[in-house]
Amino acid sequence: MELFEAIHGRRSCRKLSSEPVSRDDLNAILEAGRFAPSWANTQCQEVVVVREPEIKQRLHETLSPHNPARAAVLEAPVVLVLCGRKGRSGFKGEDASTALGDWLMFDVGLFAQNVTLAAHALGFGTVHVGAFDHQSVAKILAAPEDVQPVEILPLGRPAGEPGRAPRRRELKDFVHEERFAKKT
């Protein structure tokens, strides 16, 4: 699959089949993530691969009952929990390099983008899940104190055709030349 085709064609898949994900496919997807850029090449990402139904059930319980991706956490043959190691990305020594502080969310986001595009290119579906009880997930996964769960990413073959792409803002609505211009 060509890059722009993957970017334009990827959709959030909240209904996934239980068809297993092979180790080779999973490794290819994670390998794509491994090559994502990161702040000063700090590579703060940590990934927990969950296949066990009991652990998926516990992760599922950390989502609000109204989260539309809740069922996908149970149905997906693989659930990736993407985490970031605190205090590495965006730091020089112990000092934050910018006013924005820890860049772990940004770097994990770059990793997630590569993973989701690679998954799509191989015929898999994913959905980004960020609304969950992060502290509970950290406990469930026995995450070290310096590791922050960022997102849960169910992964599997789509069960049905994903919907059409939602409307996107036009470039003219958010791209500014040289400085912000007054909008009328």
N, C-alpha and C positions, 0 to 999 in steps of 0.2 A: 504494500500500500504506500502510495506517495504521501509525503509529509502533509501537504496542504489538504489532501483528501482526508487524512486522519484528523487533522485539526477541525475541519468543517463537519466531519461526519460523526465524531464522538458524541454520544449522548449519555446522560445519566440513566442507568438501568436499575430499576428498583425491583424487578422481577427476574430472578436468575434461576436457571435449571440446576439440578443437583449433579449434573455430569461432572466427573472429576477433572481437576486441572493437573496435567502431568507435571512432573518435576522439571522436565526440560522447558516446558512453556513458562512455568513459574520463574525458573532461573533466568530465562530470556527477558521476561518482564522486569524482574528485579535488577538485572544487569543494565537495562535501559535507565533505570532510576539511578544506578551507581554513577552514571556519567552525567548526571545533572550538575550544573554549576553550583557552587556554594561560596560563601564569604571566605576569602583568602584560602580556599580549598580546605576549609575546616571539616567538611563532611559530617555535620552534626547528627545526621539521620540515624535512627535505630528502627528496625522493623521487627515486629513479632508476627509470625505466620501462624494463624490459628485454623486448625482443621477439626479439632475435637468438639463434638456437639455440646458437651457440658460447658465448655468455656465460651462457645458461641452463645449459648443460652444466657450465661452470666453477662456477657457483653450486651446482648439484646436488652436485658433488664436495665441497663444504664441509660437507655434512650427514653425520651418522654413517650407516653402512649400515643401521642399525636404525630410523632415523627414518621413521615411517609416511607423512610428507608428502613424502618424497624424490621419488617419481615425479611428483607434482603440479608440482614445479618444472620438470620437463622437458616435461610435457604441456600445461601452461597456455599459452594464446596470449600472455598478458602476465604478467610477474612484476614486482611492485612491491617495491623494497627501500626500506623506511622507515628513515630515519636521523634523528639529532638533532645539532644543532650544540651542542657542549659549551660550558659556561660562560655561557650566556644565561639559561636557564630556572631560576628559583630563586635568582638573584643580584641583588644591588644593587651595581653597580660590579663589583669583583672578589671581593666577599665573598659567601659563601653566606648566604642569608637564614634558613635553618633548619638544624637538626642533620642533616637528611636530605641536604643538599648539592644536587647538580645534579638538577633535576627533569625532565631531558630524557626519561627513560623514561616518566614520567607523562604528559607532554605528547604524546609520540609515541603513547602508548597511547590517549589521547583522540582523536587524529587517526585512528588505526587503527580505532577503534570507529565513528566516523562513516563511514569508507570502507567498512567491511564491511557496515554496515547499508544504506548507499546501494547497494552492489553487490547485496545480497540483494533490495532493493526493485525493482531493474531486472532481476532474474532471473539474476544471476550468483552463482557460488560462490567462496568464498575459504577459506583455512586459514591461521591464524597459525603461522609457523615461527620459533622463537626459538633452537632448539638447532642451532647451526652455528658454524663457525670465523669469528668476527667479524673478526679481523685479516686473514684471507685474503680475505673479502668486501670489506673496505676496499681492499685492494690490487687486486683484480679490477676494482673500479669506479673506481679512481684517486681515492678519497675524500681530500679535504684532511685534514690532521692533526686539525683541530678538529671533524671530523664522525665520529660513531659510528654504524655500522650497528646497528639495533635488531632489526628483524625482516624476514623475507622473506615476501611475501604473494602467492602464486599467485592469479591471477584468470582466470576463464573460466566458460562455461556448465557446470553440473553434468552429469556423465556418469552418469545414473541418479538415483534418489531418495536424498537423504540419509537417514540413519537417524533413529530417534526421539531426542528430547532425552534426555540422560543425567539421572539423578536429581539434583535440586538440594536443597540443605539448606533446611529450613523456616526461615522468618523467626525463629521462637522460638529456633532453635538458634544464631543469631549476632547478633540485634538486642538491645541492652541499653538499659535506660532509666536515664538519669542517671549510672550507673556500672556497672562489671562486677559482676554478682551471682554468688554461689557457685552452681555447678551441682551438682546431686545425682545 
